Structure formats: structure tokens, C-alpha cells
């Protein structure tokens, strides 16, 4: 592959229209070739539709590949900047800034600080239910959202779902009776059986939503609905004629804020998901099964987790 896909020409034309020099376009083209060659090798296709389906895990795997090939951090960062601009041009949102994935911290070997400990998760989980400091007569989003938010952190920690996956779950993907949730991606459809605890929080949250804005069963309505902290009400998207989706950023910020309230170190959804992946490895689940379960790009995405798990097991044997 010696040329970037033809649809990327629209990106170059935009840059030229903004006065970028031909030499700059040439460098962008060279940097993007690394990206599209990886796509071709990994997925067998490099079209726009495939690019739009890429996940954070898959993009991180790409940068990890560059890191393993001994590209300098400056080069990896530069390529990330170009991909970030390409994605912005095509209005592709993967839930974070792509340049964040080029940080050395995301490519270095994993350590204990990259995972949430059991006692930390218990503090986070129970923090949602802490209403002691709130006067009973004062409206509070925390009172309305306790079960929704507890369900979310449980799904990240024990099922391993990402904020992007959570935001995209529709009511037609949820079977409360069978305690099942279906998660769809570009590569596969996965069905998860949820615990009684998660089921309790989900059904309690769902029934707490006023009927006029409550998502309909078996519909394209979102499972997780956004909330207005000013009017203390669940939001409705009148243009789409359905409840408003809780955004990826909304989920990330909710966890960040509750971590702060609980007095914990800086912990994100990634720490919870990391622990879920590590648990699967420590239980001895096959690599290919883990890749499928967590919808990872390939076994290469597990490389850092496997090394950390091996180190843990080695320390236990000492």
C-alpha cells in the first residue's frame, strides 16, 4: 500500500483550502500511510466505514504497534495529531482525544496503579448511596441517579464494558426477564448475563424514570438516559422523539466526580475495565476467548495485561 485511500483526499483538499503548504500535505500523507497500512493488515480493508467503526482499544493497539517498533515518542505523537485531525474532519468521535492514546503512559508496562483495588471499588460503589449530607427537602440528582450510576460502574468493573459501549446500549438490546444485555460492535455481537445486583439497579433505575420520558421496551431508545442537573429531570430529545442518550463524556465525568467525592486517587473507567480484563487472565481464560469477550482488536491488545498477570503470578510463587 503506497497511497492513502481516495476518500482521504477530501481531508487534503480541506487543508489546502486553509492554506497549508504542499510539503505539509505530503508529510500528513506519509504519517497517515502508517495508519492505513495497519488497518489493511489488521482488518483487510481501509474504507471510511471501517475507519468510523474503530474503537479506543483498536486505536491504542495501533499506537502500541508503533511503540513496539521503536518509533520515538515524538513520531508517535505526531502521527496521533494527524489522525486526530483526520477524525475531526470526518466528525468521528471515539470518546477521547486520539492524541491522549499516544501518551507514554498508555504504552508503558502496566503497574498496580493502572487497576482498581477491591477496597477502592467498594468505596466508589457505596459512595453513590451516601446521601447523609443532603437535606431531605432538597432536590438532588444524586437521589435520582443512584441506581443508574451504580449499575454503570458495576457493568464496567465486572462485565468490562466501555463508556462508549454503555452509551450505545438500546432498549431492544436489554432483556430484563432473562437478565441479558446485548452489545453490538463492527466485528461482533456479544450477549452478557448480568448479576442479580446489576439487574436490581437497572430495573430500579428504569422504573424511576417518569413514564412520559421513560425509554420504551424493545425500541431504539437508549437504556441510559441523560439528566438535567438544573431542572432535576431526565432529558428528552424532541427532535429524535426519544429520551436523550447519556453521552460517553457524561459517563466519564460521572465516574470522575464520584471518585473525587469518595476521596480516592485518580481513577477512571479504564481502571475498572483493566481490572476486569486482569481478572479474566488470572482465572486462566484462553486468550482468544478474552479477545472476543472484550471485543479487542487482537491478542496483541492483551500483551501488557499478560505481562502484568505473569509478574503477579511470579510474585505469588516466590
C-alpha positions in Angstrom: 0.0 0.0 0.0 1.7 3.2 -1.2 -1.2 5.6 -1.2 -3.9 6.6 1.3 -7.5 5.7 0.4 -9.2 8.1 -2.0 -11.8 9.3 0.5 -8.9 10.9 2.5 -8.4 13.3 -0.5 -11.3 15.4 0.9 -9.2 15.9 4.0 -6.2 17.1 2.0 -8.4 19.4 -0.1 -9.7 21.0 3.1 -6.1 21.5 4.3 -5.1 23.1 1.0 -8.1 25.3 1.2 -6.9 26.6 4.6 -3.6 27.5 3.1 -1.5 24.5 4.2 1.7 24.1 2.1 2.1 21.1 -0.3 5.0 20.0 1.9 2.7 19.8 4.9 0.2 17.7 2.9 3.0 15.4 1.9 4.0 14.8 5.5 0.4 14.2 6.5 0.1 11.7 3.7 3.2 9.9 4.9 2.0 9.8 8.5 -1.4 8.5 7.6 0.1 5.7 5.5 1.3 4.1 8.7 -2.2 4.2 10.0 -3.9 2.8 6.9 -1.3 0.1 6.4 -2.1 -1.1 9.9 -5.8 -1.0 9.1 -5.2 -3.1 5.9 -3.1 -5.6 7.8 -5.5 -5.9 10.8 -8.9 -5.7 9.1 -8.2 -6.3 5.4 -9.9 -3.0 4.5 -9.2 0.7 4.7 -12.5 2.3 3.7 -14.3 5.2 5.5 -16.9 2.9 7.0 -14.3 0.7 8.6 -12.5 3.8 10.0 -15.7 5.0 11.6 -16.0 1.7 13.5 -12.6 1.8 15.1 -12.7 1.7 18.9 -10.3 3.2 21.5 -8.9 -0.3 22.1 -8.1 -0.7 18.4 -6.5 2.7 18.1 -4.4 2.1 21.2 -3.3 -1.2 19.7 -2.1 0.8 16.6 0.0 3.1 18.7 1.3 0.2 20.7 2.4 -1.4 17.4 4.4 1.8 16.7 5.9 1.8 20.2 6.9 -1.9 19.9 8.6 -1.0 16.5 10.7 1.5 18.4 9.2 4.7 16.9 10.2 7.7 19.0 7.5 9.2 21.2 7.7 12.4 19.2 7.0 10.5 16.0 4.1 8.6 17.6 2.7 11.8 18.9 2.9 13.5 15.5 1.1 10.6 13.8 -1.5 10.8 16.5 -2.1 14.5 15.9 -2.6 13.9 12.2 -5.1 11.1 12.8 -6.9 13.3 15.4 -7.3 16.0 12.7 -8.5 13.4 10.2 -11.1 12.1 12.6 -12.3 15.6 13.5 -12.6 16.4 9.8 -14.9 13.4 9.3 -16.7 14.1 12.6 -15.7 10.8 14.1 -15.8 10.6 17.9 -14.2 7.7 19.7 -14.9 9.0 23.1 -11.5 10.7 23.7 -8.8 12.7 22.0 -6.7 10.3 19.9 -3.6 12.2 20.9 -4.2 11.0 24.5 -3.6 7.5 23.4 -0.1 8.4 22.2 0.9 9.3 25.7 3.8 7.2 27.0 1.6 6.3 30.0 -0.7 4.4 27.7 2.1 2.5 26.1 4.3 1.7 29.1 4.2 -1.6 31.0 1.2 -1.8 33.4 1.5 -1.5 37.1 -0.7 -1.8 40.2 -1.8 1.8 39.8 -3.5 1.0 36.5 -6.1 -1.2 38.2 -8.7 -0.5 40.8 -8.4 -2.5 44.1 -11.4 -4.2 45.7 -11.5 -1.8 48.7 -11.3 1.2 46.3 -14.2 -0.1 44.2 -16.3 -0.8 47.4 -15.8 2.8 48.4 -16.7 4.1 45.0 -19.8 1.9 44.7 -21.2 2.8 48.2 -20.4 6.5 47.7 -23.3 6.7 45.2 -25.7 5.8 48.0 -24.3 8.3 50.5 -27.0 10.9 50.9 -26.4 11.8 54.5 -25.2 15.4 53.9 -28.3 16.2 51.8 -31.4 17.8 53.4 -34.4 15.6 52.7 -36.4 18.5 51.3 -33.7 19.5 48.8 -34.0 18.0 45.2 -30.9 16.2 44.2 -29.7 14.5 41.0 -27.8 12.1 43.3 -31.1 10.8 44.7 -32.5 10.2 41.2 -29.3 8.7 39.7 -28.0 6.5 42.5 -29.2 3.2 40.8 -28.3 4.3 37.3 -24.8 5.2 38.3 -24.2 2.1 40.5 -25.3 -0.1 37.5 -22.9 1.7 35.2 -19.8 1.2 37.5 -20.8 -2.4 38.0 -21.1 -3.0 34.3 -17.6 -1.5 33.7 -16.0 -3.3 36.6 -17.5 -6.8 36.3 -18.6 -7.0 32.6 -15.8 -4.8 31.2 -18.0 -2.5 29.1 -16.5 0.8 27.9 -18.3 4.2 28.3 -18.8 4.1 24.5 -20.5 0.7 24.7 -22.6 1.8 27.6 -23.8 4.9 25.9 -24.9 3.0 22.8 -27.0 0.3 24.5 -30.6 0.5 23.3 -33.7 -0.9 25.0 -34.0 -3.5 22.3 -30.7 -4.9 23.5 -31.9 -5.4 27.1 -33.9 -8.3 28.3 -34.8 -7.7 32.0 -36.6 -11.0 32.3 -33.6 -13.1 31.1 -31.1 -10.7 32.8 -29.3 -10.2 29.5 -27.7 -7.3 27.7 -26.6 -7.4 24.0 -23.6 -5.2 23.0 -23.0 -4.7 19.3 -19.8 -3.6 17.5 -18.4 -3.6 14.0 -16.9 -7.1 14.4 -19.4 -9.0 16.6 -22.5 -9.1 18.7 -22.0 -10.1 22.3 -24.6 -11.2 24.9 -23.8 -10.8 28.6 -25.7 -12.3 31.5 -25.8 -9.7 34.3 -25.8 -10.4 38.0 -28.8 -10.0 40.3 -27.2 -6.9 41.8 -26.8 -5.2 38.4 -30.3 -6.3 37.4 -31.7 -4.8 40.6 -30.0 -1.4 40.0 -31.1 -1.3 36.3 -34.7 -2.2 36.9 -35.0 0.2 39.8 -33.4 3.0 37.8 -35.6 2.2 34.8 -38.8 2.3 36.9 -37.8 5.6 38.5 -37.9 7.4 35.2 -41.2 9.2 34.7 -43.4 7.4 32.2 -43.6 10.3 29.8 -39.8 10.3 29.2 -39.1 6.6 30.0 -37.4 4.6 27.2 -39.8 2.1 25.6 -39.2 -1.7 25.8 -37.9 -3.3 22.6 -37.1 0.1 21.0 -34.1 2.1 19.7 -34.4 4.3 22.8 -31.3 4.4 25.0 -31.0 2.4 28.1 -29.1 5.1 29.9 -30.8 8.5 29.8 -29.2 11.9 30.3 -30.2 14.0 33.3 -30.6 17.8 33.7 -28.9 18.9 37.0 -30.7 22.2 36.9 -34.3 21.0 36.4 -33.7 17.7 38.2 -35.2 15.7 35.4 -34.4 13.1 32.8 -33.9 14.7 29.4 -35.9 14.1 26.3 -34.7 14.7 22.7 -37.7 16.2 20.9 -36.0 16.2 17.5 -35.3 12.5 17.7 -38.6 11.9 19.6 -36.9 9.7 22.2 -35.1 10.1 25.6 -31.7 11.7 25.3 -28.7 9.4 25.3 -26.3 9.7 28.2 -23.1 10.7 26.4 -19.7 9.0 26.6 -18.3 12.1 28.2 -21.2 12.2 30.6 -20.4 8.7 31.9 -16.7 9.6 32.2 -17.4 12.8 34.1 -19.8 11.0 36.4 -17.2 8.4 37.4 -14.6 11.1 37.8 -16.8 13.2 40.1 -17.8 10.2 42.3 -14.2 9.2 42.6 -13.5 12.7 43.9 -16.4 12.5 46.4 -15.2 9.1 47.6 -11.8 10.6 48.4 -10.0 8.2 46.1 -6.9 8.6 43.9 -7.4 9.5 40.3 -9.4 6.5 38.9 -11.3 6.3 35.6 -13.5 3.8 33.8 -10.3 2.4 32.3 -9.0 1.3 35.7 -12.3 -0.6 36.3 -12.1 -2.2 32.8 -8.4 -3.0 33.3 -9.2 -4.9 36.5 -11.9 -6.9 34.7 -9.5 -7.9 31.9 -6.9 -8.9 34.5 -9.4 -11.0 36.5 -10.2 -12.9 33.3 -6.5 -13.6 32.7 -5.9 -14.7 36.3 -8.8 -17.1 36.1 -7.0 -18.8 33.3 -9.4 -18.0 30.5 -8.0 -18.6 27.0 -6.6 -15.5 25.2 -8.8 -15.9 22.2 -11.9 -16.0 24.5 -10.8 -12.9 26.3 -10.2 -11.0 23.0 -13.7 -11.9 21.9 -15.3 -11.2 25.3 -13.8 -7.7 25.5 -14.0 -7.0 21.7 -10.3 -6.4 21.5 -8.5 -6.0 18.1 -6.3 -9.0 18.6 -4.3 -10.9 21.2 -1.7 -8.2 20.8 -4.0 -5.9 22.7 -3.6 -8.2 25.7 0.2 -8.0 25.6 0.6 -5.6 28.5 -2.0 -7.4 30.6 -0.5 -10.8 30.1 2.9 -9.5 31.2 1.5 -7.9 34.3 -0.5 -11.1 35.1 2.6 -13.2 34.7 4.5 -10.9 37.1 1.7 -11.2 39.7 1.8 -14.9 39.4 5.6 -15.0 39.7 5.4 -12.9 42.8 2.9 -15.3 44.4 5.2 -18.2 43.7 8.1 -16.5 45.5 
